[in-house]
Amino acid sequence: MPVLLFLIDTSASMNQRSHLGTSYLDIAKGAVETFLKLRSRDPASRGDRYMLVSFDEAPAGIKAGWKDGHATFMMELRNLQAVGLTTIGQSLRTAFDLLNLNRLVSGIDNYGQGRNPFFLEPAIIVAITDGSKLTSSSGVQDELHLPLTTPLPGSELTKEPFRWDQRLFSLVLRIPGHASPDPEPMGGVPLDSSPITPMCEVTGGRSYSVFSQRMLNQCLESIVQKIQSGVVINFEKTGPDPSPTEDGPAEIKYGPQPWHSCHKLIYVRPNPKTGVPVGHWPLPESFWPDQNSPTLPPRAAHPQVKFTCVDSEPMVVDKVPFDKYELEPSPLTQYILERKSPHTCWQVFMCNSAKYGELGQPFGYLKASTTLTCVNLFVMPYNYPVVLPLLDDLITVHKFKPPAKWRQSFENYLKTMPPYYITALRKALRMMGAPNLLADNMEYGLSYSVVSYLKKLSQQTKGEADRVCASVGKKPPLEVGIKLRCRSSALSLAHRKDFTQLLHSIMGDGPALPVEANTKEFAGFQLAPLNRALKPQGLRNPYDIPRAHLLDQLSRMRRNLLHTSVCILKGQDQDQLHSVPIAQMGNYQDYLKHCPSPLREADPDQPKRVHTFGNPFKLDKKAMMVDEADEFVTGTQGKGKRPGELSSPAGGGAPKRRRCMSPLLRPGRAYTPPKTPPRAPDNDQTAVGNHVANDLEPNRNSDQEPSPVPESEPLEQSNHFQPDEVESQQEDVQENGQSSEGEMSLGSEGEEDTPRRYPSPCQLKKIRNQESQELNSELRVLITKEIRKPGRRYEKIFYLLKQIQGSLETRLIFLQNIIKEAARFKKRVLIEQLENFLEEIHLRANSINHLDGF
């Protein structure tokens, strides 16, 4: 995932205009947008990450960082303004520190344990500047200097502020203000002579001197092509020059040649399957690790790799992994390809990597491809001329059963190998099929203090990364106005009624001021700046007023001086107070945040008004929603009293039971208290109907809620009754006619005079019906839970079904509902068992009916 960081010069000199009519800052913004369009043509650009840094002081200079998206990047790019100094050194340091935030946390650099080219985070820094003098608060500088101090932990482990996978490219704008009559020269883009050019070359990049828009587009295409995944390495020749070959150049050049020292990139290709680079062997460190050393020596950003020009045979052993990296085209690759010897190689070394000897042992070789199209760097195990023959004998001769002599030779090799190669060697042996050749307790070469220090640095770097990411996008607080010093607590003179007389006395046109008046009293007075986006200057210098705003400033001063009828001084016109950019016109929420908190409502029961933009009188509908059924129940319960209860004495007899609303009464029907029917034999059926209606509703006291009915069960089923029950009730009413009448007339005087101590049979029957309904409801909930459980253990379900109470029809309807519930969860086996159970109940009921018939 390449990181593309754009460093934009926001110094005041970027306001100069070219012959195209646009300023340098506008050209820089357009160049960034063109770069993104060119980059988007590559399918690999989907994983790119874009960052933006300006020349402002950190952290305000970081406009878009690690956690900011593409929309934030584009918005901050358009909002850049050229108002600062050319502090390119500090800005470059800020850019490098921003790129290095997560390296210690992720362990990419792998300090003290070798350099892994496949552990990389490639980054391209594109700096766009005008190449003017380097200005700072301390003066003008001739050379580019980066600050030595940085808040980033672990920066002392690398000598340079950059890393080997970070390159700097600069576009120096030299577009003239007047069009040149001479034709534009064709060809390559020359290097620029600005101080940033040496910095670009050190990191592996280059600078471009741009003189026209066509040349700018050419440079952008060149940089887009250079976005490659790789690391920069310094290749230096050691030893004598190579002898000429038969097919190579015959002439021999003496003295230093360009190919003797090259500072170029090696391409680290990602795995086509995973998209992540894969490797096995590291590049050795330039020191031998000491377990007694409390610190690590700082490493150079780019490793110094030495190569000898002695022809050697390339060595590759089957089943032994190796890494292959292609070199960027350079004088070195050109010279190797001109020799036309693809079957020979040059060994590469890392100075001071061995325990003894300055040059160290070879860890790979440079070799031209078979087709002579490129030069590759092969990275092998350390001192591969010794270990590869041993591994070859282990595979082919000993068949992974090494004798004692082979083990002794292998142990001697391990003593000359840097200890941080143990992890890579153990992994390679495991891939070969010999995982037990290395002991698990072998030392890695780092002392305990160094390991603890690296862990501490990782934690500190994580905290610093969180702090920097949180500070990105936060602008420094701007002062609302210019506060004047308060010298007394008295009222300001601007609010006094005699302000006109005081003003004339100050100007000398009127009598002298009284002794108690003081013209320097401005308690709580505040001057509003002209531009709220800029830090107020206090109007100490009239030259701070821009030339374009000079007449407006004079008119405001004249208005504040002459319009004395208004006591409040105004720093802006009325039209400027209401002048808002189009992008902020609909931002009503920010306006509400700055408004003072409203007073509380006088009537808290009133529905709260929603402050909606465009209709502030809109009411909240959710606060006014009332359930009509609940309102009906509440109203009837509060008003459903008998006339007899109002005239009854306070302490007379037992507490009276209040009649509750029957479920037969639906919302919308008028509620009429039932009247006591006359005692006549012709009205027994009417009494029975009223009694049945009372029995359908569970007994409910004045402070008792009705029993809940399951949602899936219809109301008719919960209020179901049988004809045989009606007959039994009729008999009970006929036998106990006086009791049923007393039950119907709850407010009668007879009931008050003779209070009941024991319930009647009708009351007992109702209590049993209520208990059975409650039990069936509980059983239904338990059975539903059992149905929803996975598995086929249904014993508990049938055990609960046998406990159902009620008539035959009640049990049949209950069982049919359970079958429907099982069908919802597709319990086929359970449905079959329930249907069999239902048939058994039918058969049992038929057999009982036959017996009754006899």
C-alpha positions in Angstrom: 0.0 0.0 0.0 2.0 3.0 -1.2 1.7 6.2 0.8 1.7 9.4 -1.3 2.4 12.5 0.8 2.2 15.9 -0.9 4.2 18.8 0.7 2.8 22.0 -0.6 4.7 25.3 -0.2 2.3 27.8 1.5 4.7 30.7 1.8 3.6 34.1 0.7 5.8 33.9 -2.4 3.4 31.3 -3.8 1.0 34.1 -4.4 3.0 35.3 -7.4 1.3 34.9 -10.7 2.5 33.2 -13.9 1.8 34.2 -17.5 -1.1 31.8 -17.4 -2.9 34.2 -15.0 -2.9 31.8 -12.0 -0.9 31.9 -8.9 1.8 29.3 -8.1 -0.4 28.0 -5.3 -3.3 27.4 -7.7 -0.8 25.6 -10.1 0.3 23.4 -7.2 -3.3 22.5 -6.4 -4.0 21.7 -10.0 -0.8 19.6 -10.2 -2.0 17.5 -7.2 -5.4 16.8 -8.9 -3.7 15.9 -12.2 -1.4 13.6 -10.3 -4.3 11.8 -8.7 -6.0 11.4 -12.1 -2.9 9.9 -13.7 -2.4 7.6 -10.8 -6.0 6.4 -10.9 -5.3 4.7 -14.3 -3.2 2.1 -12.5 -5.3 -0.7 -10.9 -2.8 -0.8 -8.0 -3.9 2.7 -7.0 -6.9 1.3 -5.0 -4.7 0.7 -2.0 -3.0 4.1 -2.1 -3.1 6.4 1.0 -2.9 10.2 0.5 -1.5 12.7 3.0 -1.2 16.5 2.9 1.4 18.6 4.7 1.8 22.4 4.4 4.5 24.8 5.5 2.6 25.7 8.7 4.0 24.8 12.1 3.2 21.3 13.4 0.6 20.0 14.1 -1.4 22.6 12.2 0.8 21.9 9.1 -0.6 18.3 8.9 -3.8 18.8 6.9 -4.5 15.1 6.2 -2.9 12.2 8.1 -3.2 8.5 8.6 -6.9 8.4 9.6 -8.2 11.0 7.1 -10.1 10.0 4.0 -9.9 11.2 0.4 -12.7 13.7 1.0 -10.8 15.4 3.8 -7.7 15.4 1.7 -9.4 17.2 -1.2 -11.2 19.7 1.1 -7.9 20.7 2.9 -6.1 21.0 -0.5 -8.7 23.5 -1.8 -8.5 25.5 1.5 -4.8 26.0 1.4 -3.6 29.7 1.6 -0.2 31.2 1.0 0.4 33.3 4.0 3.5 31.9 5.8 7.3 31.5 5.5 9.4 29.1 3.5 10.2 26.8 6.4 10.9 23.8 4.2 13.3 22.1 6.6 10.8 22.0 9.5 8.0 20.9 7.1 10.2 18.0 5.7 10.9 16.9 9.2 7.2 16.9 10.0 6.5 14.9 6.9 9.1 12.2 7.7 7.9 12.0 11.3 4.4 11.5 10.1 5.4 8.7 7.8 7.5 7.0 10.6 4.7 7.0 13.2 3.7 3.4 12.9 7.1 1.8 12.0 8.2 1.0 15.6 4.7 -0.3 16.4 4.5 -2.6 13.4 8.2 -3.7 13.7 9.0 -2.9 10.0 12.5 -1.6 10.7 13.4 -4.7 12.8 16.3 -2.9 14.6 19.2 -5.1 15.5 17.9 -8.2 13.8 18.7 -7.6 10.1 17.0 -5.6 7.4 14.0 -7.3 5.7 13.3 -5.8 2.3 9.9 -7.5 2.2 9.0 -5.6 5.4 8.4 -2.2 3.8 5.9 0.7 3.7 6.8 2.5 0.4 6.2 6.2 0.5 6.6 9.0 -2.1 6.9 12.6 -1.0 6.0 15.1 -3.7 7.1 18.6 -2.7 5.8 21.5 -4.8 7.6 24.8 -4.1 8.7 27.9 -6.0 12.4 27.6 -5.1 12.7 30.9 -3.3 14.9 31.7 -0.4 14.5 29.6 2.7 13.0 32.0 5.3 12.2 31.4 8.9 11.6 33.4 12.0 15.3 33.5 12.6 16.2 34.9 9.2 17.2 33.8 5.7 19.1 30.5 5.2 21.2 29.5 2.2 21.2 25.7 2.9 18.5 23.3 3.8 18.7 22.1 7.4 16.4 19.7 9.0 15.8 20.0 12.8 17.8 17.5 14.8 15.3 17.3 17.7 12.0 15.6 17.1 9.2 14.4 19.5 9.0 11.0 17.7 10.4 8.2 20.0 13.1 6.0 18.5 14.3 8.5 16.0 17.9 8.1 17.4 18.1 4.5 16.1 18.5 5.8 12.5 21.0 8.4 11.5 18.8 10.1 8.9 15.2 11.3 9.3 14.0 9.1 6.4 14.0 5.4 5.8 15.1 3.2 2.9 11.6 2.9 1.4 10.9 6.7 1.4 11.8 8.9 -1.6 11.5 12.6 -2.1 10.6 14.3 -5.4 10.3 18.0 -5.7 8.6 20.1 -8.4 10.2 23.6 -8.4 8.0 26.0 -10.2 9.9 28.4 -12.5 7.1 29.5 -14.7 7.7 33.2 -15.7 5.2 35.9 -15.2 5.4 36.9 -18.9 5.3 34.5 -21.8 8.6 34.0 -23.6 8.6 34.5 -27.4 11.3 31.8 -27.8 10.0 28.3 -28.5 10.0 25.9 -25.5 13.0 23.5 -25.5 12.1 19.9 -26.0 13.7 17.0 -24.2 14.1 16.0 -20.6 13.4 18.1 -17.5 16.6 19.5 -16.0 17.5 19.3 -12.3 16.9 22.4 -10.2 19.5 24.4 -8.4 17.4 25.0 -5.2 18.6 23.7 -1.8 16.0 20.9 -1.9 17.8 19.1 -4.8 20.5 17.5 -2.6 17.9 16.2 -0.2 16.0 14.6 -3.1 19.1 12.8 -4.4 20.0 11.5 -0.9 16.6 9.8 -0.5 16.8 8.3 -4.0 14.5 10.8 -5.7 15.2 13.8 -7.8 14.0 17.4 -8.4 12.4 18.9 -11.5 12.8 22.5 -12.7 9.4 23.3 -14.3 9.2 26.2 -16.8 5.8 25.5 -18.4 2.5 23.7 -18.0 3.6 21.1 -20.5 6.7 20.4 -18.6 4.8 20.1 -15.4 2.5 17.4 -16.9 5.6 15.6 -18.1 7.1 15.6 -14.6 3.9 14.4 -13.1 3.8 11.4 -15.5 7.4 10.6 -14.7 6.7 10.6 -10.9 3.7 8.4 -11.4 5.8 5.8 -13.2 8.3 5.9 -10.3 5.7 4.7 -7.8 7.2 1.3 -7.2 7.4 -1.0 -4.2 11.1 -1.3 -3.2 14.0 -0.1 -1.1 17.0 2.0 -1.8 20.5 0.5 -1.4 24.0 1.9 -1.9 26.1 -0.4 -4.1 29.8 0.2 -3.9 32.6 -1.7 -5.6 35.4 -3.2 -3.6 38.6 -4.8 -5.0 40.0 -4.6 -8.5 37.9 -4.1 -11.7 36.8 -7.2 -13.6 38.8 -8.6 -16.5 37.3 -8.0 -19.9 35.1 -10.8 -21.4 35.0 -12.1 -24.9 31.5 -10.6 -25.7 31.9 -7.6 -23.5 33.6 -4.2 -24.2 37.3 -4.5 -25.0 38.4 -1.1 -23.8 39.4 -0.7 -20.1 38.7 2.6 -18.4 40.9 3.6 -15.4 39.9 5.7 -12.5 36.5 6.0 -10.8 33.6 5.1 -13.0 29.8 5.9 -12.5 29.0 2.2 -12.0 31.5 1.9 -9.1 29.0 3.6 -6.7 25.2 3.6 -7.3 22.4 4.7 -5.1 19.4 3.0 -6.6 16.2 1.1 -5.9 15.7 -2.6 -5.8 12.1 -3.7 -6.7 10.2 -5.7 -4.1 7.4 -7.3 -6.0 4.3 -8.3 -4.1 2.9 -11.8 -4.2 0.3 -12.0 -7.0 -2.0 -14.1 -4.9 -1.9 -12.2 -1.6 -0.7 -8.8 -2.8 1.9 -8.7 0.0 5.7 -9.1 -0.6 7.1 -12.4 0.7 10.7 -13.1 1.6 12.9 -15.4 3.6 16.4 -13.9 4.3 17.3 -10.5 5.8 20.2 -8.3 4.8 22.8 -8.4 7.6 23.4 -5.5 10.0 26.6 -3.5 9.7 27.7 -4.7 13.2 28.0 -7.9 15.1 25.4 -8.0 17.9 26.8 -8.1 21.4 24.6 -9.6 24.2 26.4 -7.5 26.8 25.8 -4.1 25.0 23.0 -2.1 26.7 22.3 -0.1 23.5 22.1 -0.5 19.7 24.4 1.5 17.4 22.4 3.8 15.0 22.1 2.4 11.5 22.2 4.3 8.2 18.9 4.7 6.4 20.4 3.1 3.2 22.6 0.0 3.7 26.1 0.1 2.2 26.4 -3.1 0.1 29.8 -4.0 -1.2 30.3 -6.1 -4.3 33.4 -7.7 -5.8 34.0 -8.0 -9.5 35.4 -11.6 -9.2 33.3 -14.0 -11.3 31.7 -16.7 -9.3 29.4 -19.6 -10.0 25.8 -18.9 -8.9 24.7 -21.5 -6.3 21.1 -22.7 -5.9 20.1 -25.8 -4.0 16.8 -27.4 -4.5 14.3 -27.0 -1.5 16.5 -24.2 0.0 14.6 -20.9 -0.4 16.2 -17.7 -1.7 15.0 -14.2 -2.4 15.3 -12.5 -5.8 15.1 -8.7 -6.3 15.4 -6.7 -9.5 17.7 -3.7 -9.6 16.5 -0.3 -11.0 18.2 0.7 -14.2 21.5 2.4 -13.4 25.1 2.6 -14.7 25.9 -0.6 -12.7 23.1 -2.6 -14.3 24.1 -1.3 -17.7 27.8 -2.3 -17.2 26.8 -5.8 -16.0 24.5 -6.3 -19.0 27.2 -5.1 -21.4 29.5 -7.9 -20.2 27.0 -10.4 -21.5 27.9 -13.1 -19.0 24.5 -14.4 -17.6 26.2 -17.5 -16.1 28.5 -15.7 -13.7 27.8 -13.6 -10.7 29.4 -11.0 -8.3 29.2 -11.7 -4.6 27.9 -9.0 -2.3 29.0 -8.3 1.3 28.0 -6.1 4.3 30.9 -4.5 6.0 31.4 -5.4 9.7 28.6 -8.0 9.6 30.9 -10.9 10.6 32.4 -11.4 14.0 35.9 -11.3 12.6 37.0 -9.5 9.4 36.0 -6.1 8.1 34.3 -7.2 4.8 32.4 -10.0 6.3 31.0 -13.1 4.5 28.9 -13.0 1.3 25.1 -13.1 1.8 24.1 -13.1 -1.9 25.2 -12.1 -5.4 24.5 -9.9 -8.4 23.6 -11.7 -11.6 22.3 -10.8 -15.0 19.2 -12.5 -16.2 19.4 -15.2 -18.8 17.8 -13.0 -21.4 20.1 -10.0 -20.5 17.2 -7.7 -19.8 17.8 -6.9 -16.2 20.1 -7.5 -13.2 18.9 -9.3 -10.1 20.1 -9.4 -6.5 19.9 -12.9 -5.0 19.8 -12.9 -1.2 20.9 -16.2 0.3 21.7 -17.5 3.7 24.6 -15.7 5.4 27.9 -17.2 4.1 26.0 -19.3 1.6 29.2 -20.8 0.0 29.6 -22.8 3.3 26.0 -23.6 4.3 24.5 -24.5 0.9 26.9 -27.5 0.3 26.0 -28.7 3.8 22.3 -28.5 3.1 22.8 -30.2 -0.2 24.6 -33.1 1.4 21.8 -33.3 4.0 19.2 -33.7 1.4 20.9 -35.8 -1.3 23.5 -37.9 0.6 22.3 -38.3 4.2 18.5 -38.2 3.5 17.9 -35.9 6.5 19.8 -38.2 8.8 23.0 -36.3 9.4 26.0 -38.1 11.0 28.2 -36.6 13.8 30.7 -35.1 11.3 28.0 -33.2 9.5 26.6 -31.9 12.7 30.0 -30.7 13.8 30.5 -28.8 10.5 27.0 -27.3 10.8 27.7 -26.1 14.4 30.9 -24.5 13.2 28.9 -22.6 10.6 26.4 -21.5 13.2 29.2 -19.9 15.2 30.1 -17.6 12.2 26.5 -16.8 11.4 24.9 -13.7 13.0 22.5 -14.9 15.6 19.5 -13.0 14.2 19.6 -15.4 11.2 18.4 -18.2 13.4 14.7 -17.5 12.9 15.0 -17.5 9.1 17.2 -20.6 9.1 14.8 -22.5 11.3 11.9 -21.6 9.0 13.9 -22.7 5.9 14.8 -26.0 7.6 11.2 -26.6 8.4 10.3 -26.0 4.8 13.0 -28.5 3.8 11.7 -31.2 6.1 14.4 -31.0 8.9 12.8 -29.0 11.7 14.9 -30.5 14.6 18.4 -29.4 13.6 18.3 -26.2 15.6 17.7 -26.1 19.3 14.8 -24.0 20.6 16.9 -22.3 23.3 19.4 -20.6 20.9 20.1 -16.9 21.7 18.9 -14.2 19.2 21.8 -11.9 20.0 20.0 -8.9 21.7 20.5 -8.1 25.3 17.6 -7.9 27.8 18.0 -4.1 28.1 17.8 -3.6 24.3 14.7 -5.8 24.0 13.1 -3.9 26.9 14.1 -0.5 25.4 12.5 -1.5 22.0 9.3 -2.6 23.7 9.2 0.7 25.6 9.8 2.7 22.4 6.9 0.8 20.8 4.5 1.8 23.5 5.7 5.4 23.5 5.4 5.6 19.7 1.8 4.3 19.8 0.9 7.0 22.2 2.6 9.6 20.1 0.8 8.3 17.0 -2.6 8.6 18.7 -1.8 12.1 19.8 -0.7 13.2 16.4 -3.7 11.6 14.7 -6.0 13.3 17.2 -4.5 16.7 16.6 -4.8 16.5 12.8 -7.6 18.8 11.6 -7.8 20.8 14.8 -7.2 24.4 14.1 -5.8 26.7 16.8 -8.5 28.6 18.7 -9.1 31.9 17.1 -9.7 35.0 19.2 -13.2 36.3 18.8 -12.1 39.9 19.3 -9.5 42.3 20.7 -10.0 42.6 24.5 -9.1 45.8 26.1 -7.7 46.1 29.6 -10.3 46.7 32.2 -9.1 49.4 34.7 -12.3 49.8 36.7 -15.6 48.1 37.2 -17.6 51.2 36.2 -19.9 51.4 33.2 -18.2 51.9 29.8 -18.2 55.5 28.5 -19.7 54.2 25.2 -23.0 53.4 27.1 -23.3 56.7 28.9 -26.1 59.1 27.9 -23.6 62.1 27.8 -21.3 60.3 25.4 -21.7 63.1 22.8 -20.6 65.8 25.3 -17.7 63.7 26.4 -16.6 63.2 22.8 -16.8 67.0 22.1 -14.8 67.7 25.2 -12.1 65.3 24.1 -11.9 66.9 20.7 -11.7 70.4 22.3 -15.0 71.6 21.0 -16.8 71.7 24.3 -16.2 72.3 28.0 -13.7 70.3 29.9 -14.5 66.9 31.3 -15.7 66.6 34.9 -13.2 65.3 37.4 -15.1 62.0 38.0 -15.2 61.1 34.3 -12.3 59.0 33.0 -12.0 58.5 29.2 -9.8 55.4 29.6 -12.6 53.3 31.2 -13.7 50.5 28.9 -15.0 47.8 31.1 -15.8 44.7 29.1 -15.3 46.5 25.8 -14.2 44.4 22.9 -13.2 45.2 19.3 -14.3 42.8 16.6 -11.6 42.1 13.9 -12.4 42.6 10.3 -11.5 39.0 9.2 -12.4 36.4 11.8 -10.2 33.8 10.2 -7.0 35.8 10.9 -5.5 36.6 14.2 -6.4 40.2 15.2 -3.6 42.7 15.1 -5.2 45.3 17.3 -5.0 48.0 14.6 -1.6 49.1 16.0 -0.3 49.8 12.6 -2.4 51.4 9.8 -0.2 49.6 7.3 -1.7 46.3 8.4 -4.9 47.3 6.6 -5.0 45.8 3.1 -5.1 48.3 0.2 -8.4 46.9 -1.1 -10.0 47.3 2.4 -8.7 50.8 3.1 -11.8 52.7 2.0 -14.2 50.3 3.8 -12.1 50.7 7.0 -12.3 54.5 6.7 -16.0 54.5 6.2 -16.5 52.2 9.3 -14.3 54.5 11.4 -16.2 57.6 10.2 -19.6 55.9 10.9 -18.5 54.9 14.4 -17.3 58.4 15.1 -20.2 60.4 13.8 -23.2 58.2 14.4 -23.3 58.9 18.1 -26.9 58.1 18.5 -26.1 54.4 18.6 -24.0 53.6 21.6 -22.6 50.3 20.3 -19.6 50.6 18.1 -19.6 48.4 15.0 -16.6 46.8 13.4 -18.5 45.5 10.4 -21.2 46.6 8.1 -24.7 45.2 8.3 -24.3 43.5 5.0 -21.0 41.9 6.1 -22.6 40.5 9.2 -25.1 38.6 7.1 -22.6 37.6 4.4 -22.1 33.9 4.6 -20.5 31.5 2.1 -23.0 29.4 0.1 -21.5 26.2 1.5 -22.4 27.4 5.0 -25.9 28.8 4.4 -27.8 25.7 5.4 -25.6 25.0 8.5 -28.4 25.6 11.0 -27.0 23.3 13.6 -23.8 25.4 14.2 -26.1 28.4 14.6 -28.1 26.7 17.3 -24.9 25.7 19.1 -23.8 29.3 19.4 -27.2 30.5 20.6 -27.8 31.0 24.3 -29.6 28.2 26.1 -33.4 28.8 26.0 -35.5 29.3 29.2 -37.5 26.4 30.5 -41.1 26.0 29.5 -43.6 27.6 31.7 -45.9 24.6 31.4 -43.8 21.4 31.4 -46.9 19.3 30.4 -47.1 21.0 27.0 -45.6 19.0 24.1 -42.1 20.0 23.3 -41.6 21.9 20.1 -39.0 20.7 17.6 -36.7 23.3 16.2 -36.8 22.4 12.6 -35.2 24.6 10.0 -38.0 26.4 8.1 -40.9 25.6 10.5 -40.1 26.2 14.2 -43.8 25.8 15.2 -43.9 22.1 14.2 -44.9 19.9 17.1 -43.4 16.6 18.0 -46.0 14.0 17.0 -44.5 11.3 19.1 -45.2 13.3 22.3 -48.9 13.6 21.4 -49.6 10.0 20.6 -52.3 8.5 23.0 -53.6 5.0 22.9 -57.4 5.2 22.7 -57.9 1.9 24.3 -55.9 2.8 27.3 -57.7 6.1 27.6 -61.1 4.3 27.5 -60.0 1.8 30.2 -58.7 4.6 32.4 -61.9 6.6 32.0 -64.2 3.8 32.8 -62.3 2.6 35.8 -62.3 6.0 37.3 -66.0 6.5 36.8 -67.6 3.1 37.1 -69.0 3.4 40.6 -72.3 2.3 41.8 -74.8 4.7 43.2 -75.1 2.6 46.3 -71.4 2.9 47.0 -71.6 6.7 47.2 -74.3 6.5 50.0 -72.7 3.7 51.9 -71.1 4.4 55.3 -67.4 4.5 55.7 -67.0 1.6 58.1 -69.9 -0.6 57.1 -69.0 -4.3 56.7 -66.4 -5.9 54.6 -64.6 -4.1 51.7 -66.9 -4.0 48.7 -65.8 -5.6 45.4 -66.0 -3.3 42.4 -67.3 -4.7 39.1 -64.7 -4.7 36.3 -65.3 -4.1 32.7 -66.2 -7.2 30.7 -64.1 -8.0 27.6 -67.4 -8.1 25.6 -67.4 -4.4 25.9 -65.4 -3.1 23.0 -64.0 0.4 22.5 -66.7 2.5 21.0 -69.7 1.0 22.9 -71.3 3.0 25.7 -70.8 1.5 29.1 -74.1 1.0 31.0 -74.1 -0.5 34.5 -76.1 -3.7 34.5 -79.4 -3.6 36.4 -80.7 -6.3 38.8 -83.4 -8.3 37.0 -86.7 -8.9 38.8 -87.1 -12.2 40.5 -89.3 -14.1 38.1 -89.0 -17.6 36.6 -89.3 -16.2 33.1 -86.1 -14.2 33.5 -83.8 -17.1 34.5 -82.3 -17.3 31.1 -81.4 -13.6 31.2 -79.8 -14.0 34.6 -77.8 -17.0 33.3 -76.6 -14.9 30.3 -75.4 -12.1 32.6 -73.8 -14.7 34.9 -72.0 -16.3 32.0 -70.7 -12.9 30.9 -69.4 -12.4 34.3 -67.7 -15.8 34.3 -65.9 -15.1 31.1 -63.9 -12.3 32.7 -61.4 -13.3 35.5 -62.1 -12.0 38.9 -60.4 -8.6 39.1 -60.1 -6.6 42.2 -59.7 -2.8 42.2 -56.0 -3.0 42.4 -55.4 -6.2 40.3 -54.5 -6.2 36.6 -55.9 -8.7 34.2 -54.0 -11.8 33.4 -52.0 -11.6 30.2 -53.2 -13.4 27.1 -50.6 -14.7 24.6 -50.4 -12.6 21.4 -50.6 -15.6 19.1 -53.8 -16.9 20.8 -57.1 -15.3 19.7 -59.3 -13.6 22.1 -62.2 -16.0 21.4 -60.1 -18.9 22.5 -59.1 -17.4 25.8 -62.8 -16.6 26.5 -64.1 -20.0 25.3 -66.8 -21.8 27.3 -68.7 -25.0 26.7 -72.5 -25.7 26.5 -72.3 -28.2 29.3 -70.7 -25.5 31.5 -73.7 -23.2 30.7 -76.1 -26.0 31.7 -74.2 -26.5 35.0 -74.3 -22.8 35.6 -78.0 -22.7 34.9 -78.6 -25.4 37.5 -76.4 -23.5 40.0 -78.4 -20.4 39.4 -81.7 -22.2 39.8 -80.6 -23.9 43.0 -79.0 -20.8 44.4 -81.1 -18.1 42.9 -80.6 -15.7 45.7 -76.8 -16.0 45.6 -76.7 -15.3 41.9 -78.9 -12.3 42.3 -76.7 -11.1 45.0 -73.8 -11.6 42.8 -75.4 -9.6 40.0 -76.4 -6.7 42.2 -73.1 -5.9 43.9 -74.4 -2.5 45.0 -77.6 -3.8 46.6 -78.4 -3.2 50.2 -78.9 -6.9 51.0 -75.3 -7.6 50.3 -74.2 -4.8 52.5 -76.3 -6.0 55.4 -75.3 -9.6 55.2 -71.7 -9.8 54.1 -70.4 -13.2 52.9 -67.6 -14.9 54.6 -67.4 -17.9 52.2 -67.6 -17.8 48.4 -70.5 -19.1 46.6 -70.3 -22.1 44.1 -70.4 -19.6 41.2 -67.5 -17.7 42.6 -65.5 -20.9 43.2 -66.2 -21.9 39.6 -64.9 -18.6 38.3 -61.8 -18.9 40.5 -61.1 -22.3 39.0 -61.6 -21.0 35.5 -59.2 -18.2 36.2 -56.6 -20.5 37.7 -56.9 -22.9 34.7 -56.5 -20.0 32.3 -53.4 -18.8 34.1 -51.9 -22.3 34.2 -52.6 -22.8 30.5 -50.9 -19.4 29.7 -47.8 -20.5 31.7 -47.8 -23.9 30.0 -48.0 -22.2 26.6 -44.9 -20.1 27.3 -42.9 -23.0 28.6 -43.9 -25.2 25.6 -43.0 -22.4 23.1 -39.5 -22.2 24.7 -39.1 -25.9 24.4 -40.1 -25.8 20.7 -37.5 -23.1 19.9 -34.7 -25.1 21.4 -32.6 -27.1 19.0 -32.6 -30.9 19.0 -35.3 -33.6 19.0 -35.9 -34.2 22.8 -39.6 -33.6 23.1 -40.3 -35.5 26.3 -40.8 -32.3 28.3 -43.2 -30.9 25.7 -45.6 -33.9 26.1 -45.2 -33.8 29.8 -46.4 -30.2 29.9 -49.2 -31.0 27.4 -50.6 -33.6 29.8 -51.0 -30.9 32.5 -53.4 -28.7 30.4 -56.7 -28.0 32.2 -60.1 -27.2 30.8 -62.7 -28.8 28.7 -62.0 -31.1 25.7 -62.5 -28.3 23.2 -60.2 -26.0 25.1 -57.4 -28.7 25.1 -58.0 -29.4 21.4 -57.7 -25.7 20.5 -54.6 -25.4 22.7 -53.0 -28.4 21.0 -53.7 -27.0 17.5 -52.0 -23.7 18.4 -49.0 -25.7 19.6 -48.9 -27.5 16.2 -48.9 -24.2 14.4 -46.0 -22.9 16.6 -44.0 -26.1 15.7 -44.8 -25.5 12.0 -43.2 -22.0 12.3 -39.9 -23.6 13.2 -40.3 -26.5 10.7 -40.3 -29.2 13.4 -41.6 -32.0 11.2 -40.9 -34.8 13.7 -42.6 -32.9 16.5 -45.6 -32.1 14.3 -46.1 -35.8 13.5 -46.0 -36.7 17.2 -48.4 -33.9 18.1 -50.9 -35.0 15.5 -50.7 -38.6 16.8 -51.3 -37.2 20.3 -54.3 -35.2 18.9 -55.8 -38.4 17.4 -55.4 -40.2 20.7 -57.3 -37.5 22.5 -60.1 -37.8 19.8 -60.3 -41.5 20.2 -60.3 -41.3 24.0 -63.1 -38.7 23.8 -65.2 -40.9 21.4 -64.8 -44.0 23.6 -66.0 -42.0 26.6 -69.0 -40.8 24.7 -69.9 -44.4 23.7 -69.7 -45.5 27.3 -72.0 -42.6 28.3 -74.5 -43.7 25.7 -74.8 -47.1 27.3 
